[in-house]
């Protein structure tokens, strides 16, 4: 329990840094996968890993130059209506539809890749099916 609380404390410092940083948001596009500081979250919500609490996130829909709807990506292969298969750097991965959320672009740190158009369209189709049912 103390280890989790310590991780929350460290994340709060990182989040304050992101919030007050004066750098401009990186240029990003729909369909790209980025390292994103998603932080320490509550309960079963996906969280970032490492010193900066990051994980790959797919930019599913660009809202404007500073915000986007994103899907966390995991290297664990999962199947079912809550998930969408993606691949990059010659490895299969899974976009987690149930963990969709709006992110501020200041959380983005490094572009990983852009998904092929057909793969992005498949993820978008699965997203609409998941949330439309």
JOURDA-V949802 format. One record per residue. N is the residue number from 0. RES is the residue in one small letter. PSI is psi in radians with two decimals (NA if undefined). Layout:
n:res:psi
N:RES:PSI
N:RES:PSI
This chain:
n:res:psi
0:x:-0.73
1:x:-0.60
2:x:-0.73
3:x:-0.76
4:x:-0.65
5:x:-0.70
6:x:-0.71
7:x:-0.72
8:x:-0.78
9:x:-0.75
10:x:-0.69
11:x:-0.68
12:x:-0.75
13:x:-0.74
14:x:-0.69
15:x:-0.69
16:x:-0.81
17:x:-0.71
18:x:-0.64
19:x:-0.14
20:x:2.46
21:x:-0.05
22:x:2.67
23:x:2.75
24:x:2.50
25:x:2.71
26:x:2.17
27:x:2.79
28:x:2.70
29:x:2.39
30:x:-0.11
31:x:2.69
32:x:2.27
33:x:2.68
34:x:2.25
35:x:2.29
36:x:1.57
37:x:-0.21
38:x:-2.97
39:x:2.19
40:x:-3.13
41:x:2.44
42:x:-2.11
43:x:0.11
44:x:2.48
45:x:2.57
46:x:2.87
47:x:2.92
48:x:2.85
49:x:-3.05
50:x:-0.48
51:x:0.15
52:x:0.83
53:x:2.82
54:x:2.79
55:x:2.41
56:x:2.31
57:x:2.22
58:x:1.71
59:x:-0.72
60:x:2.11
61:x:2.14
62:x:-0.84
63:x:-2.90
64:x:-0.16
65:x:-0.10
66:x:2.65
67:x:2.74
68:x:2.14
69:x:2.74
70:x:2.12
71:x:2.57
72:x:2.40
73:x:2.67
74:x:-0.17
75:x:2.27
76:x:2.10
77:x:2.60
78:x:2.84
79:x:3.09
80:x:-0.28
81:x:-0.07
82:x:2.74
83:x:2.26
84:x:2.42
85:x:2.86
86:x:2.51
87:x:2.71
88:x:0.68
89:x:0.51
90:x:2.40
91:x:2.48
92:x:-3.12
93:x:2.23
94:x:2.31
95:x:1.76
96:x:-0.63
97:x:-0.18
98:x:0.36
99:x:2.46
100:x:2.86
101:x:2.32
102:x:2.58
103:x:2.41
104:x:-0.33
105:x:-0.28
106:x:-0.30
107:x:2.39
108:x:-0.72
109:x:2.30
110:x:2.33
111:x:-0.86
112:x:3.11
113:x:2.34
114:x:2.60
115:x:2.60
116:x:-0.75
117:x:-0.60
118:x:-0.72
119:x:-0.76
120:x:-0.66
121:x:-0.75
122:x:-0.78
123:x:-0.73
124:x:-0.80
125:x:-0.63
126:x:-0.84
127:x:-0.72
128:x:-0.72
129:x:-0.83
130:x:-0.26
131:x:-0.16
132:x:NA
